[in-house]
């Protein structure tokens, strides 16, 4: 369980790294490369075995890729085991998203993958990189690469059964380079060095959490006492604010001026509702709407939540529209979303 969690955690951290750091096509100085070959009818799957030493390739011949026949040479300490998909397995396409999706392109692509390709996110290994950013048109262009799992699943299973496991999965691009993919499966018989370090760090975190659990009752008691004192202290500025409002009402000649001033400060609620009614499509409805200091928090349901960011960003009365929670799928196949947007003064 701990190893699976650490593997998932590392993959999430890997997605946050810049694309140029995550994708190092063919950049292995020392590696043992298992290049899968196209499967001929009536023959067992085979792979070409190549050893890279300081960038120089050494052909080790062809091996049969099945649990009973696959025997790999012993790896050196610095060698990386790389599994390359059969030629022609990689699918690439260009995708244009609203500029607001730049904050979390992986989250948007993961949800829209079944619409952008003939596969679901569970059927492929996939990665992306930013190609072009166009602030004038409010767009960002991405390149996504898809590798169907069925192309490499037998080889991964064979490597797992024979006690080996690829550290990196690659597929050849049309331009002659390679795209690297992170796999969520636990394909190694034991933790690699980086995973051992993560496991050690995880064990240290667990020890700290255990100590915190023992001290928690005393901390809660002290926190409750401090919270009660803070509530008492919080009443004093509120009373001072009430007195200040009374003085302002007396000095401005009536509550009408106060209301107008507050509308300027926090925004016109009715005007904001009119803007949302005009911008949001008919297949979208809100279940919750809160407005605080020109900031709107919206929760609702839509037939296509990904397009709402672009529609909101296009309105001159709104700005900084972004998802504040992952978009989920409802039982009726519609999207459940939570969006935060600011009104323009």
C-alpha positions in Angstrom: 0.0 0.0 0.0 2.8 2.4 0.9 4.7 1.6 -2.3 1.6 2.2 -4.4 0.9 5.5 -2.7 4.5 6.7 -3.2 4.4 5.7 -6.9 1.2 7.6 -7.4 2.6 10.6 -5.5 5.8 10.6 -7.6 3.7 10.5 -10.8 1.7 13.5 -9.6 4.9 15.5 -8.8 6.3 14.5 -12.2 3.3 16.1 -13.9 4.0 19.4 -12.2 7.6 19.5 -13.6 8.2 21.5 -16.8 7.7 19.4 -19.9 11.3 19.8 -21.0 12.5 18.2 -17.7 10.0 15.3 -17.9 10.5 14.4 -21.5 14.0 13.5 -22.4 13.6 11.6 -25.7 16.5 9.2 -26.2 18.7 11.0 -23.7 20.0 7.9 -21.8 23.7 7.8 -21.6 23.8 4.3 -20.0 20.7 2.2 -20.7 19.5 -1.3 -21.5 16.9 -0.8 -24.2 14.3 -3.4 -25.1 12.8 -2.3 -28.5 9.6 -4.2 -29.2 9.3 -5.3 -32.8 6.1 -5.7 -34.8 4.4 -9.0 -34.2 4.5 -11.3 -37.2 1.5 -13.7 -37.7 2.1 -17.1 -36.1 5.3 -16.0 -34.3 6.1 -15.1 -30.7 6.6 -11.4 -29.9 10.2 -10.4 -30.2 12.3 -7.4 -29.2 15.7 -6.0 -30.2 18.1 -5.7 -27.3 20.5 -2.7 -27.4 22.9 -1.5 -24.7 23.8 2.1 -24.6 27.2 3.1 -23.0 28.0 6.8 -22.9 25.7 7.3 -25.9 27.3 4.4 -28.0 24.9 1.6 -29.0 25.8 -2.1 -28.8 23.4 -4.5 -30.6 22.8 -7.5 -28.3 20.5 -9.4 -30.8 16.9 -10.3 -30.7 15.1 -12.0 -27.8 11.6 -13.5 -27.5 9.3 -11.5 -25.2 7.5 -14.1 -23.1 7.7 -15.2 -19.5 9.4 -18.5 -20.3 12.1 -17.3 -22.7 13.0 -13.7 -21.8 16.4 -13.5 -20.3 18.0 -10.1 -19.9 21.7 -9.3 -19.4 22.8 -8.1 -16.0 22.3 -4.4 -15.6 25.1 -2.1 -14.5 24.6 0.2 -11.5 24.1 3.2 -13.7 22.1 1.5 -16.5 18.4 2.4 -16.9 16.1 -0.3 -18.3 14.0 1.3 -21.1 11.1 -0.4 -22.9 10.3 1.1 -26.3 7.0 0.5 -27.9 6.8 -1.0 -31.4 7.3 1.5 -34.3 4.1 3.3 -35.2 2.5 2.9 -31.8 2.6 6.6 -30.9 -0.4 8.8 -31.6 0.1 12.6 -31.6 -2.2 15.5 -32.1 -2.4 19.3 -31.4 -4.9 20.7 -29.0 -6.0 24.3 -28.5 -7.3 25.3 -25.1 -8.4 28.6 -23.5 -5.6 30.5 -21.9 -7.3 30.1 -18.5 -6.7 26.3 -18.8 -2.9 27.0 -18.6 -3.1 26.8 -14.8 -4.0 23.0 -15.0 -3.7 21.7 -18.5 -3.2 18.1 -17.3 -6.4 18.2 -15.4 -8.4 19.5 -18.4 -6.8 17.0 -20.8 -7.4 14.1 -18.5 -11.1 14.9 -18.5 -11.4 15.6 -22.2 -9.1 12.7 -23.4 -12.0 10.5 -24.5 -13.3 13.5 -26.7 -9.9 14.3 -28.1 -9.0 10.7 -29.0 -10.6 7.3 -29.6 -9.3 6.2 -26.2 -10.1 6.9 -22.5 -7.5 7.9 -20.0 -7.5 4.4 -18.6 -6.6 2.8 -22.0 -3.5 4.8 -22.8 -0.3 6.2 -21.4 -0.2 9.9 -22.3 1.8 13.0 -21.9 1.7 16.6 -23.2 3.9 19.6 -23.8 3.2 23.3 -24.5 3.8 24.3 -28.1 2.6 27.9 -28.4 1.0 30.5 -26.2 -1.2 33.2 -27.7 -2.3 35.8 -25.1 -3.8 38.0 -27.8 -6.3 35.3 -28.8 -6.6 33.9 -25.3 -5.4 30.5 -26.3 -2.6 28.0 -25.6 -1.6 25.3 -28.0 -0.5 21.9 -26.6 0.8 18.7 -28.2 -0.4 15.5 -26.7 1.1 12.0 -27.2 -0.9 8.8 -26.7 0.5 5.3 -26.4 -2.2 2.6 -26.2 -1.5 0.3 -23.3 -2.3 -2.8 -25.3 0.9 -2.2 -27.4 3.1 -2.7 -24.4 1.0 -4.6 -21.8 2.2 -8.1 -22.6 5.9 -7.0 -22.4 5.3 -5.1 -19.1 3.6 -8.2 -17.7 6.5 -10.4 -18.9 9.1 -8.1 -17.3 7.2 -8.1 -14.1 7.0 -11.9 -14.0 10.7 -12.4 -14.9 11.8 -10.1 -12.1 12.7 -7.0 -14.2 10.9 -3.8 -14.7 11.3 -0.8 -17.0 12.2 2.4 -15.3 11.0 4.4 -18.4 8.6 3.7 -21.2 9.3 5.3 -24.6 7.7 5.5 -28.0 9.2 6.8 -31.3 7.9 10.1 -32.7 7.5 10.9 -36.4 10.5 13.3 -36.2 12.8 10.5 -35.1 12.9 11.4 -31.4 11.2 9.7 -28.5 8.5 10.6 -26.1 8.8 9.3 -22.5 5.8 8.2 -20.4 5.4 7.7 -16.7 3.5 4.5 -15.8 1.3 4.1 -12.7 1.8 0.3 -12.6 4.2 -1.2 -10.1 6.4 -3.0 -12.7 9.5 -3.5 -10.6 10.2 -6.3 -8.1 11.5 -3.9 -5.5 11.9 -0.2 -5.0 14.3 1.7 -7.2 16.8 4.0 -5.5 14.6 7.1 -5.8 11.7 5.1 -4.5 13.7 3.9 -1.6 14.5 7.5 -0.7 10.8 8.3 -1.0 9.9 5.3 1.2 12.5 6.5 3.8 11.0 10.0 3.7 7.5 8.5 4.0 8.5 6.5 7.1 9.9 9.6 8.7 6.7 11.5 8.0 4.7 8.6 9.5 6.8 8.8 12.7 6.2 12.5 13.0 2.5 12.0 12.5 2.5 9.4 15.3 4.1 11.9 17.7 1.6 14.5 16.7 -1.2 12.0 17.4 0.0 11.5 21.0 0.3 15.3 21.6 -3.0 16.0 19.8 -5.4 15.9 22.9 -3.3 18.5 24.8 -3.0 20.6 21.7 -6.7 20.6 21.1 -7.4 21.7 24.6 -5.0 24.6 24.3 -6.4 25.5 20.9 -10.0 25.6 22.2 -8.9 28.0 24.9 -7.1 30.2 22.4 -10.1 30.1 20.0 -12.5 31.3 22.8 -10.2 34.1 23.6 -9.9 35.0 19.9 -13.7 35.1 19.6 -13.8 37.5 22.5 -11.1 39.7 20.9 -12.9 39.5 17.5 -16.0 41.2 19.0 -14.1 44.4 19.7 -13.4 45.4 16.1 -16.9 44.5 15.1 -18.3 46.9 17.7 -15.9 49.5 16.5 -17.1 48.9 12.9 -20.7 49.4 14.0 -19.8 52.7 15.7 -18.0 53.8 12.5 -21.0 52.9 10.3 -23.3 54.9 12.6 -21.0 57.9 12.3 -20.8 57.5 8.5 -24.6 57.3 8.2 -24.9 60.4 10.4 -22.3 62.3 8.3 -23.6 61.3 4.8 -27.2 62.2 5.4 -28.9 58.8 5.0 -28.5 55.1 4.2 -28.9 55.5 0.5 -25.4 57.0 0.0 -24.0 54.1 2.2 -25.6 51.5 -0.1 -24.3 53.2 -3.2 -20.8 53.4 -1.8 -20.9 49.7 -0.8 -22.0 48.7 -4.3 -19.0 50.5 -5.7 -16.7 48.8 -3.2 -18.0 45.2 -3.4 -19.8 45.2 -6.7 -23.4 45.4 -8.0 -25.1 42.0 -7.3 -27.9 42.5 -9.8 -25.6 43.6 -12.6 -23.4 40.6 -11.9 -26.4 38.2 -12.0 -27.5 39.8 -15.3 -24.0 39.2 -16.7 -23.9 35.5 -15.7 -27.4 35.0 -17.1 -26.1 36.3 -20.5 -22.8 34.5 -20.5 -23.7 31.0 -19.2 -25.3 28.7 -21.9 -28.8 27.3 -21.5 -27.4 23.8 -20.7 -25.7 25.1 -17.5 -27.3 25.8 -14.2 -25.9 26.8 -10.8 -26.6 25.1 -7.5 -24.6 27.6 -5.4 -23.5 31.2 -5.9 -21.6 33.3 -3.4 -20.2 36.8 -3.9 -17.6 38.3 -1.6 -15.5 41.4 -2.3 -16.1 41.2 -6.1 -15.3 37.5 -6.1 -17.8 35.0 -7.3 -17.8 31.3 -6.2 -20.1 29.2 -8.5 -21.0 25.5 -8.2 -23.2 24.0 -10.8 -23.8 21.5 -13.6 -23.1 21.8 -17.3 -23.1 19.7 -20.5 -19.5 20.7 -21.1 -17.8 22.4 -18.2 -14.4 22.9 -20.0 -15.9 25.6 -22.3 -17.2 27.7 -19.4 -13.8 29.2 -18.6 -13.5 30.6 -22.2 -17.0 32.0 -22.1 -16.4 33.7 -18.7 -13.0 35.0 -19.8 -14.5 36.6 -22.9 -16.9 38.8 -20.9 -15.6 42.3 -20.2 -17.3 42.4 -16.8 -15.5 39.3 -15.6 -11.8 38.3 -15.2 -9.5 35.5 -13.7 -12.0 32.7 -14.2 -10.6 29.3 -13.1 -11.7 25.9 -11.7 -11.2 25.6 -8.0 -11.9 21.9 -7.9 -11.6 19.0 -10.3 -14.5 18.6 -12.8 -16.4 15.4 -12.2 -19.0 13.5 -14.2 -22.6 13.2 -12.9 -24.8 10.2 -13.3 -26.6 11.9 -16.3 -23.3 12.3 -18.1 -23.2 16.1 -17.3 -20.2 17.9 -15.7 -20.2 19.0 -12.1 -17.9 22.1 -11.7 -16.8 24.7 -9.2 -15.5 28.0 -10.7 -14.2 31.2 -9.1 -14.3 34.5 -11.1 -13.8 38.1 -10.2 -16.0 41.1 -11.3 -14.4 44.1 -13.0 -14.7 47.3 -10.9 
